[in-house]
Protein backbone atom coordinates (compact mmCIF):
# COMPACT_ATOMS: atom_id res chain seq x y z
CA UNK A 1 0.00 0.00 0.00
CA UNK A 2 1.42 3.36 -1.05
CA UNK A 3 1.93 5.96 1.62
CA UNK A 4 -0.06 9.17 1.30
CA UNK A 5 1.99 11.97 -0.26
CA UNK A 6 3.03 14.55 2.31
CA UNK A 7 4.25 18.07 1.93
CA UNK A 8 7.56 17.94 3.77
CA UNK A 9 7.87 21.71 3.51
CA UNK A 10 5.01 22.19 5.95
CA UNK A 11 6.75 19.93 8.46
CA UNK A 12 9.85 22.10 8.66
CA UNK A 13 10.45 24.27 11.74
CA UNK A 14 9.75 27.97 11.45
CA UNK A 15 13.40 28.99 11.65
CA UNK A 16 14.26 26.69 8.73
CA UNK A 17 11.36 28.12 6.70
CA UNK A 18 12.60 31.64 7.42
CA UNK A 19 16.03 30.77 6.03
CA UNK A 20 14.48 29.15 2.95
CA UNK A 21 12.21 32.12 2.20
CA UNK A 22 15.04 34.56 2.76
CA UNK A 23 17.42 32.62 0.51
CA UNK A 24 14.84 32.19 -2.27
CA UNK A 25 13.53 35.74 -1.87
CA UNK A 26 9.98 34.41 -1.96
CA UNK A 27 7.52 37.03 -3.22
CA UNK A 28 4.72 34.99 -4.72
CA UNK A 29 2.95 33.22 -1.90
CA UNK A 30 0.38 31.60 -4.16
CA UNK A 31 2.98 29.43 -5.83
CA UNK A 32 3.23 27.70 -2.46
CA UNK A 33 0.34 25.30 -2.31
CA UNK A 34 0.30 24.90 1.46
CA UNK A 35 -1.32 27.79 3.26
CA UNK A 36 -1.92 26.41 6.71
CA UNK A 37 -2.28 28.79 9.64
CA UNK A 38 1.26 28.21 10.84
CA UNK A 39 2.61 28.51 7.33
CA UNK A 40 0.76 31.79 6.80
CA UNK A 41 2.16 33.26 9.99
CA UNK A 42 5.65 32.34 8.92
CA UNK A 43 5.13 33.93 5.53
CA UNK A 44 3.79 37.13 7.06
CA UNK A 45 6.94 37.58 9.11
CA UNK A 46 9.42 36.31 6.53
CA UNK A 47 8.25 37.78 3.24
CA UNK A 48 8.63 41.51 2.52
CA UNK A 49 6.00 41.51 -0.20
CA UNK A 50 3.20 39.42 -1.61
CA UNK A 51 2.48 38.93 -5.27
CA UNK A 52 -0.86 37.53 -6.40
CA UNK A 53 -0.63 36.33 -9.98
CA UNK A 54 -3.01 34.43 -12.17
CA UNK A 55 -1.00 31.56 -13.62
CA UNK A 56 -0.94 29.76 -10.29
CA UNK A 57 -4.72 29.86 -10.00
CA UNK A 58 -5.76 27.64 -12.86
CA UNK A 59 -9.25 26.11 -12.35
CA UNK A 60 -7.60 22.71 -12.05
CA UNK A 61 -5.52 24.01 -9.18
CA UNK A 62 -8.02 26.18 -7.33
CA UNK A 63 -6.65 27.96 -4.27
CA UNK A 64 -9.66 30.18 -3.58
CA UNK A 65 -10.41 28.76 -0.15
CA UNK A 66 -6.80 29.14 0.92
CA UNK A 67 -6.70 32.73 -0.31
CA UNK A 68 -9.94 33.44 1.50
CA UNK A 69 -8.51 32.08 4.74
CA UNK A 70 -5.30 34.02 4.25
CA UNK A 71 -7.05 37.35 3.68
CA UNK A 72 -9.73 36.99 6.34
CA UNK A 73 -7.87 35.25 9.13
CA UNK A 74 -4.12 35.51 8.77
CA UNK A 75 -3.49 39.00 7.43
CA UNK A 76 -5.75 40.92 9.88
CA UNK A 77 -4.23 39.08 12.84
CA UNK A 78 -0.61 39.06 11.72
CA UNK A 79 -0.23 42.15 9.58
CA UNK A 80 3.44 43.11 9.68
CA UNK A 81 4.61 46.66 9.10
CA UNK A 82 6.50 45.50 5.99
CA UNK A 83 3.54 43.82 4.30
CA UNK A 84 3.36 45.04 0.72
CA UNK A 85 1.11 43.57 -1.93
CA UNK A 86 3.02 44.38 -5.07
CA UNK A 87 0.61 43.02 -7.63
CA UNK A 88 -3.04 42.10 -7.39
CA UNK A 89 -5.08 40.70 -10.24
CA UNK A 90 -8.85 40.36 -10.10
CA UNK A 91 -8.78 38.11 -13.12
CA UNK A 92 -6.86 35.45 -11.24
CA UNK A 93 -9.78 33.60 -9.73
CA UNK A 94 -11.05 30.27 -10.93
CA UNK A 95 -14.26 29.94 -12.92
CA UNK A 96 -16.15 27.78 -10.47
CA UNK A 97 -19.67 29.24 -10.02
CA UNK A 98 -19.76 28.24 -6.36
CA UNK A 99 -16.72 30.41 -5.69
CA UNK A 100 -18.01 33.66 -7.21
CA UNK A 101 -19.43 34.94 -3.95
CA UNK A 102 -16.16 34.02 -2.28
CA UNK A 103 -14.31 36.18 -4.80
CA UNK A 104 -16.52 39.20 -4.09
CA UNK A 105 -15.95 38.86 -0.38
CA UNK A 106 -12.22 38.52 -0.98
CA UNK A 107 -12.17 41.77 -2.96
CA UNK A 108 -14.16 43.63 -0.32
CA UNK A 109 -11.73 42.46 2.33
CA UNK A 110 -8.78 43.38 0.15
CA UNK A 111 -9.95 46.97 -0.20
CA UNK A 112 -10.11 47.23 3.58
CA UNK A 113 -6.34 46.87 3.72
CA UNK A 114 -4.10 49.90 3.77
CA UNK A 115 -4.16 51.34 0.20
CA UNK A 116 -0.50 52.38 0.37
CA UNK A 117 0.48 48.72 0.26
CA UNK A 118 -0.38 48.48 -3.43
CA UNK A 119 2.04 49.14 -6.27
CA UNK A 120 0.47 47.36 -9.25
CA UNK A 121 -3.20 46.54 -9.76
CA UNK A 122 -4.87 44.51 -12.51
CA UNK A 123 -8.64 44.69 -12.89
CA UNK A 124 -11.26 42.94 -14.96
CA UNK A 125 -14.41 45.01 -15.36
CA UNK A 126 -16.65 42.29 -13.96
CA UNK A 127 -17.25 44.17 -10.73
CA UNK A 128 -17.81 47.84 -11.69
CA UNK A 129 -18.21 48.86 -8.04
CA UNK A 130 -14.50 48.32 -7.39
CA UNK A 131 -13.67 51.34 -9.54
CA UNK A 132 -15.12 53.64 -6.90
CA UNK A 133 -12.33 52.49 -4.57
CA UNK A 134 -9.49 53.20 -6.99
CA UNK A 135 -8.86 56.82 -5.89
CA UNK A 136 -7.85 55.47 -2.47
CA UNK A 137 -4.79 53.80 -3.96
CA UNK A 138 -2.62 56.87 -4.46
CA UNK A 139 0.56 54.77 -4.30
CA UNK A 140 -0.33 52.89 -7.48
CA UNK A 141 2.39 52.99 -10.13
CA UNK A 142 0.93 50.44 -12.56
CA UNK A 143 -2.76 49.96 -13.43
CA UNK A 144 -3.99 47.35 -15.90
CA UNK A 145 -7.65 47.48 -16.93
CA UNK A 146 -9.31 44.75 -18.96
CA UNK A 147 -12.64 46.37 -19.74
CA UNK A 148 -14.21 43.23 -21.23
CA UNK A 149 -15.73 45.16 -24.15
CA UNK A 150 -17.25 47.88 -22.00
CA UNK A 151 -19.52 49.91 -24.29
CA UNK A 152 -19.41 53.32 -22.65
CA UNK A 153 -16.62 55.35 -21.11
CA UNK A 154 -19.31 57.26 -19.19
CA UNK A 155 -19.39 54.29 -16.82
CA UNK A 156 -15.83 55.05 -15.72
CA UNK A 157 -15.73 57.37 -12.69
CA UNK A 158 -13.51 60.43 -12.72
CA UNK A 159 -10.43 59.96 -10.57
CA UNK A 160 -6.94 61.33 -10.14
CA UNK A 161 -4.05 58.98 -9.46
CA UNK A 162 -1.09 61.33 -9.38
CA UNK A 163 1.53 58.62 -8.79
CA UNK A 164 0.42 56.39 -11.67
CA UNK A 165 3.13 55.99 -14.32
CA UNK A 166 1.95 53.02 -16.41
CA UNK A 167 -1.57 52.39 -17.70
CA UNK A 168 -2.83 49.42 -19.73
CA UNK A 169 -6.35 49.56 -21.17
CA UNK A 170 -7.70 46.57 -23.06
CA UNK A 171 -10.96 45.81 -24.84
CA UNK A 172 -13.23 48.85 -24.69
CA UNK A 173 -15.74 50.48 -27.03
CA UNK A 174 -15.60 54.27 -26.74
CA UNK A 175 -19.02 55.38 -27.94
CA UNK A 176 -18.44 59.08 -27.35
CA UNK A 177 -14.72 59.45 -28.01
CA UNK A 178 -14.06 60.55 -24.41
CA UNK A 179 -11.54 57.84 -23.56
CA UNK A 180 -8.60 60.13 -24.32
CA UNK A 181 -10.00 62.89 -22.11
CA UNK A 182 -10.64 60.43 -19.28
CA UNK A 183 -7.02 59.24 -19.45
CA UNK A 184 -5.51 62.75 -19.47
CA UNK A 185 -7.70 63.99 -16.60
CA UNK A 186 -7.39 60.91 -14.39
CA UNK A 187 -3.65 60.27 -14.76
CA UNK A 188 -1.86 63.64 -15.09
CA UNK A 189 1.69 62.27 -14.76
CA UNK A 190 1.35 59.17 -16.92
CA UNK A 191 4.57 58.06 -18.64
CA UNK A 192 3.66 54.78 -20.35
CA UNK A 193 0.33 54.11 -22.06
CA UNK A 194 -0.70 50.82 -23.68
CA UNK A 195 -3.97 50.66 -25.64
CA UNK A 196 -5.17 47.28 -26.91
CA UNK A 197 -8.36 46.30 -28.72
CA UNK A 198 -9.85 49.78 -28.65
CA UNK A 199 -12.81 50.57 -30.92
CA UNK A 200 -13.91 54.18 -31.32
CA UNK A 201 -17.46 55.03 -32.34
CA UNK A 202 -17.97 58.77 -32.10
CA UNK A 203 -19.31 61.78 -33.97
CA UNK A 204 -16.52 64.01 -32.69
CA UNK A 205 -14.02 65.29 -35.28
CA UNK A 206 -11.14 63.36 -33.70
CA UNK A 207 -10.01 61.13 -30.84
CA UNK A 208 -7.25 62.92 -28.93
CA UNK A 209 -4.54 61.49 -26.70
CA UNK A 210 -3.16 64.50 -24.83
CA UNK A 211 -0.42 64.30 -22.22
CA UNK A 212 2.58 66.46 -21.35
CA UNK A 213 4.31 63.68 -19.38
CA UNK A 214 3.78 60.73 -21.75
CA UNK A 215 7.05 59.27 -23.08
CA UNK A 216 5.96 55.87 -24.40
CA UNK A 217 2.78 55.04 -26.32
CA UNK A 218 1.92 51.56 -27.61
CA UNK A 219 -1.25 51.08 -29.67
CA UNK A 220 -2.26 47.52 -30.50
CA UNK A 221 -5.36 47.04 -32.62
CA UNK A 222 -7.10 50.39 -32.34
CA UNK A 223 -9.95 50.94 -34.80
CA UNK A 224 -11.42 54.34 -35.36
CA UNK A 225 -13.44 56.03 -38.15
CA UNK A 226 -12.15 59.42 -36.93
CA UNK A 227 -8.52 60.60 -36.80
CA UNK A 228 -6.49 59.66 -33.73
CA UNK A 229 -4.65 62.81 -32.72
CA UNK A 230 -1.56 62.45 -30.53
CA UNK A 231 -0.50 65.57 -28.61
CA UNK A 232 2.44 64.73 -26.35
CA UNK A 233 5.45 67.04 -26.48
CA UNK A 234 7.66 64.66 -24.47
CA UNK A 235 6.75 61.50 -26.38
CA UNK A 236 9.87 59.52 -27.27
CA UNK A 237 8.54 56.18 -28.48
CA UNK A 238 5.42 55.44 -30.52
CA UNK A 239 4.59 51.87 -31.56
CA UNK A 240 1.51 51.04 -33.63
CA UNK A 241 0.38 47.51 -34.41
CA UNK A 242 -2.75 47.89 -36.48
CA UNK A 243 -5.00 45.32 -38.10
CA UNK A 244 -6.84 46.90 -41.01
CA UNK A 245 -8.69 43.87 -42.33
CA UNK A 246 -12.09 45.30 -41.45
CA UNK A 247 -13.08 47.53 -44.35
CA UNK A 248 -15.28 49.92 -42.39
CA UNK A 249 -12.26 51.09 -40.37
CA UNK A 250 -9.61 53.29 -41.93
CA UNK A 251 -7.72 54.46 -38.87
CA UNK A 252 -5.65 57.59 -39.41
CA UNK A 253 -3.07 58.79 -36.90
CA UNK A 254 -2.09 62.45 -36.74
CA UNK A 255 1.13 63.42 -34.97
CA UNK A 256 1.07 67.05 -33.93
CA UNK A 257 4.16 69.18 -34.55
CA UNK A 258 4.72 69.34 -30.78
CA UNK A 259 6.54 66.00 -30.61
CA UNK A 260 10.15 67.22 -30.89
CA UNK A 261 11.52 64.45 -28.67
CA UNK A 262 10.19 61.51 -30.68
CA UNK A 263 13.08 59.10 -31.18
CA UNK A 264 11.46 55.87 -32.29
CA UNK A 265 8.42 55.26 -34.46
CA UNK A 266 7.49 51.66 -35.19
CA UNK A 267 4.60 50.86 -37.51
CA UNK A 268 3.50 47.29 -38.16
CA UNK A 269 0.35 46.76 -40.19
CA UNK A 270 -1.06 46.12 -43.60
CA UNK A 271 -2.16 49.69 -44.18
CA UNK A 272 -0.42 52.84 -43.11
CA UNK A 273 -2.40 55.75 -41.74
CA UNK A 274 0.18 58.16 -40.35
CA UNK A 275 -0.29 61.74 -41.53
CA UNK A 276 3.12 62.36 -43.09
CA UNK A 277 2.62 66.10 -43.45
CA UNK A 278 2.92 66.57 -39.69
CA UNK A 279 6.25 64.72 -39.65
CA UNK A 280 8.13 67.04 -41.99
CA UNK A 281 9.77 68.99 -39.16
CA UNK A 282 10.49 65.98 -36.99
CA UNK A 283 14.17 65.73 -36.00
CA UNK A 284 15.13 62.08 -35.54
CA UNK A 285 18.05 61.73 -33.14
CA UNK A 286 18.69 58.12 -32.16
CA UNK A 287 17.85 54.66 -33.46
CA UNK A 288 14.53 55.34 -35.16
CA UNK A 289 12.66 52.45 -36.73
CA UNK A 290 10.26 53.45 -39.47
CA UNK A 291 7.77 51.83 -41.74
CA UNK A 292 6.11 54.87 -43.32
CA UNK A 293 4.82 54.84 -46.88
CA UNK A 294 2.47 56.84 -49.02
CA UNK A 295 -0.48 54.78 -50.10
CA UNK A 296 0.23 55.61 -53.75
CA UNK A 297 3.61 53.88 -53.51
CA UNK A 298 2.47 51.04 -51.28
CA UNK A 299 1.71 48.80 -54.23
CA UNK A 300 5.23 49.31 -55.57
CA UNK A 301 6.76 48.16 -52.30
CA UNK A 302 4.44 45.17 -52.07
CA UNK A 303 5.45 44.12 -55.59
CA UNK A 304 9.12 44.50 -54.71
CA UNK A 305 8.82 42.34 -51.60
CA UNK A 306 6.86 39.72 -53.50
CA UNK A 307 9.48 39.71 -56.26
CA UNK A 308 12.30 39.28 -53.74
CA UNK A 309 10.45 36.44 -52.05
CA UNK A 310 9.91 34.66 -55.36
CA UNK A 311 13.52 35.21 -56.41
CA UNK A 312 14.80 33.68 -53.20
CA UNK A 313 12.63 30.63 -53.70
CA UNK A 314 14.14 30.23 -57.18
CA UNK A 315 17.67 30.91 -55.87
CA UNK A 316 17.97 34.01 -58.04
CA UNK A 317 20.23 36.91 -57.05
CA UNK A 318 18.15 39.66 -55.40
CA UNK A 319 20.78 42.42 -55.13
CA UNK A 320 19.24 44.57 -57.88
CA UNK A 321 15.74 44.24 -56.44
CA UNK A 322 16.97 45.07 -52.94
CA UNK A 323 18.77 48.17 -54.16
CA UNK A 324 15.64 49.28 -56.01
CA UNK A 325 13.53 48.70 -52.90
CA UNK A 326 16.01 50.61 -50.72
CA UNK A 327 15.97 53.61 -53.07
CA UNK A 328 12.16 53.58 -53.12
CA UNK A 329 11.87 53.52 -49.33
CA UNK A 330 14.54 56.17 -48.81
CA UNK A 331 12.84 58.40 -51.37
CA UNK A 332 9.57 58.18 -49.48
CA UNK A 333 11.26 58.92 -46.17
CA UNK A 334 13.18 61.92 -47.52
CA UNK A 335 9.92 63.44 -48.74
CA UNK A 336 8.26 63.17 -45.36
CA UNK A 337 10.82 63.09 -42.55
CA UNK A 338 13.93 65.09 -41.70
CA UNK A 339 16.82 62.60 -41.79
CA UNK A 340 19.47 65.04 -40.60
CA UNK A 341 20.49 63.05 -37.51
CA UNK A 342 19.49 59.60 -38.72
CA UNK A 343 21.87 56.98 -37.34
CA UNK A 344 20.05 53.73 -37.96
CA UNK A 345 17.12 52.61 -40.08
CA UNK A 346 15.30 49.32 -39.70
CA UNK A 347 12.41 48.36 -41.97
CA UNK A 348 9.94 45.73 -40.74
CA UNK A 349 7.15 44.69 -43.07
CA UNK A 350 4.12 42.59 -42.10
CA UNK A 351 1.27 41.61 -44.38
Secondary structure, DSSP 8 states (H G I E B T S, - for coil): -------GGGGS-HHHHHHHHHHHT---GGGS----HHHHHHHHHH-S-EE--STT--GGG--HHHHHHIIIIIHHHS--TT--EEEEETT-S---GGGHHHHHHHHHHHTTS-GGGEEEEEEETT-GGGGGGGGG-TT--EEEEEEEEE--GGGS-----TT--EEEEEEEEESSS-HHHHHHHH-TT--EEEEEEEEE---SSEEEEE-SS--EEEEEEEEESSEEEEE-TT--EEEEEE---STT----EEE-S--TT--EEEEEESS--B-GGGGTT-B--S--------HHHHHHHHHHHHHHHHHHHTT---HHHHHHHHHHHHHHHHHHSB-TT----------
